[in-house]
Amino acid sequence: MPNQQHPIEQTFIALSDPTRRAVVQALSEGSATVSQLAKPFDMALPSFTQHLGVLENAGLIVSRREGRSRVCSLNPAALKDAEDWMAAHRKQWESRLDRFEAHLQNAKKEKSND
C-alpha cells in the first residue's frame, strides 16, 4: 500500500529543504521561469527540477508552459493552509503555557504563604 501523506505533511516536508524555501521566497516576488529560479543555485538542472517537483506535488507552486519555457508561480492557498494550521496550534500551545504560568504563580503564592 503506498504511503499517502496528508497535504499539510507534504507542505512541511517540501518546506523543510533550504533550496525549496528559497524557491518559495523567490516566487513570492512573482512568477519566474525554471531557468531564472535555478540560476542562483550551484546544482545541475535535473536536480533543481526535482526540487520543483516536490514543491508542485505539495501544491505550493504551479507551473505552466509558455513557449519553450516552463513558468512557475506560487500557490498562496497552500501556504494559507499551512499558516492556518500553525495558527491553530500556536493558540493551543499559548493557552497551555498560560495555564502553566498561572499554575506556577499559584504554587509560588502557596509556598510563600507556608
N, C-alpha and C positions, 0 to 999 in steps of 0.2 A: 504494500500500500504506500503511495507516495506521501512524503512529508508535506502536509498542507499547513501553511502558516497563516495566521490572522493578518489582515492587511497592516495593522499597526506594527506588528513584529517585522514585516518586510520593510516598513518605513524606517524603523530604528536600525535594522541591520544595514540598510542602504546608507544611512547617515553615520554609521559607525566608522566609515573609512574617510580619512582626511582628503583624499583626492575627490571623492564623491561630494563631500561637503563643500569643497572649493568650487566644484561644478555648479552646485545649487546656488552658492553665493554669486557666481558669475552670471547665472541665468536670472537672478533676482534683479539684475540691471537691464534685462531684456533678452530676447531670443538671440541665438548665435548658431553658426554652423559648427559641425563637428570639428572641422579643422581649426576654427577660431578657439573653440573650447580646449582642444588638445595642445595648442601652441605653448602654453606656459609649462607643460609637464614634460619631463625627461623620460618618456616611455614610448614604446612602439605603438602605432595607431591601433593595431588589433587589441592590445592590452587596454588601451584607453577606451575603445568601444565596448569592451566587456563591462567597464565601469558604467558606461551609459546604459547598457542593457540592464544592469542591476537597478539603476535609478528608474528606468522605464518600467520594468516589471513591478516595481514597488508603487508605480503610479505617480512618482514625484515629478517626472518630466514626460513630455510627449514630443514626438518628432514627426516630421513630415518631409517629403521630398520636394525640393524646389529646383527644377532643372537637374543638374548633376550633383547638387549638394543636398545634404541632409541637415535640416534646421531643427534645433531643439528649443523647447520652451518649458518654463516651469509650470507645474500644475498646482496652483495655490490651494485648491480644495484638499489635496493630500496633506499639505503642510498644515492646513487648518485642522484637519482631523488629529494630527499629532499634537498640535498646540492645545486642542480641547482635551485630549487625553491627559496631557501633562497638567493642565489647569485643574482638572477634576482631582487628580491625585495630589497636587500641591495643596488644595483646600483640605483634603482628608488629613494629610500629614501636619498641616498647620494647626488643625483642630486638635489632633493628638498631642502635638507639642504644647499647645495652650493648656490642655488638661493636665499634662505632666508638670508644667511650670506651676500651675495652681496647686497641684498636689505637693510639690516641693516647698512652696510658700507655706502651705498649711502645716507640713511636717516641721518646718523651721519654727513657726509660731508655737506649735505644740511643745517643741523641745525647749524653747526659751521660757515657756510657762512652767516647766517642770522644776 
